[in-house]
Amino acid sequence: MGFWTQRTNPTQARAEKLLALIARSVDDEEYQNRVLQPHVLPMLEQGLACDQVPDGRGAFGTLTNPVPVNGPFGELAYLSKLRDAKGQRLFFQRSSSNDGLDQFDLFAADMNDTYELWLDMYHPRRSRLAPPGLTLVNGPSHFSGFTDHATEWPLDTAHRIEALPVHMNLLYVSPRTYEPFVATCKALLEKED
């Protein structure tokens, strides 16, 4: 070992390890499936690894042709990778469930466009297809929504992210990303009153 051997900065090494874990958590389907509750994984494994359910009818992403994804993590990852025609991130929350399928309401960052999508989370991987009018970005994308429903959403976004365990809230978009969306929603609500 020479005199000028580069030393590893422990803080930098921890940061790189954390960033790799975040990327794996938001993008690696096998990792996402391994961290599920034990009773959920067999249900995913019974599903098809497909981009579109074989018996789907109608437009992709509807109740009769839901998007296949890998569990709750798959729902978060898939929806967080979607972008509208302008390339804007979409913010979302689950609005209902029906016979094992989850319905999500999605909103463009500028609130000019809204979407309704149905997802089937009992598959071992996420679809690689995007619904009509939307695109999927490549690579990891921080989560920008929720797989549950809250009546105060999106105004309670900061509180909901802060309430998550630390290992989960690091997977979500930063306040710099969601605060303009929340402010636009708040202004629209105030205008209605």
C-alpha angles and dihedrals in degrees: 000000000000129000093252096049109146113246121215113243104229092213092051091047091052091047092050091048090050093048090050090051091049091050091048092048095052099038114021109089095191090053091047091051092049093056095051121109108277095247093056100055096068089054091054092046090055090058126083123265094231144133093225130018109254095231095045117135129194129008118353111261097031128118090263094045107031124183110255114230138164107257128290092321088053091052091052094044096046097046092044090056093054120105130184126237089277091053093251123151116247124228118208152170134188111264102183147341129228126184095332095319124111125217118209131194111215128193129195113237091251091048091233094116132040130188138193118210134178120213132192107208098188099095132098093237143020124261116258091211128093124217118251113292094017135088135206120231120224120242132017120335124187115244115268103183149023137262092216133061128249126179092217095054128159093016090061095051096113092048093047093051093045090050092058120096110270092251089058102040090057087065092062130088116270123258087253087065102044103032095076089051092049091047091052091050092048092050091050092050092049090050090055092054 
